[in-house]
């Protein structure tokens, strides 16, 4: 083995060690890790070799990342489909894997999930807060969570009690 090959192998080992440390801190996509390795000055050949080894070790798996992201934030925290898709796209998960992962939330009743979130949030607001203010805060909360504005308004009216005000 030549001196260049030994040096390249050492660089790959160092890059793999970085990948292992970095993914231990928090899950990351392959694209995010590629960018980090390149920022640290490793050449493209070393980066690709390190990523290939990371995939072989099971450290890098964008499919598993996307599924876990959707399960945690979509099913666990109640984020809307638009926000989930936007976040996965920002994290550079391939579109096909995003579509596959999003199947877990596409079958849920978005309005029911949003209503449950809004009711929980409304219960934590000051009891003397005007219902119009409650509804406005809930609309903002739900749209930040990734729900369409029309659905957020409909749910906020119900959760704030404004839909019963005219009865």
Buried (B, 14 or more C-beta within 10 A) or exposed (E): EEEEEEEBEEBBBBBBEBBEEBBEEEBBBBBBBBBBBEEEEBEEEBBBBBBEBBEEEEBBBBEEBBBEBBBEBBBEEBBBBBBBBBBBEEBEBBEEBBEBBBEBBEEEEBEEBBBBBBBEBBEEBEEEEEBEEBBBBBBEBBBEBBBBEEBBBBBBBBBBEBBEEEE
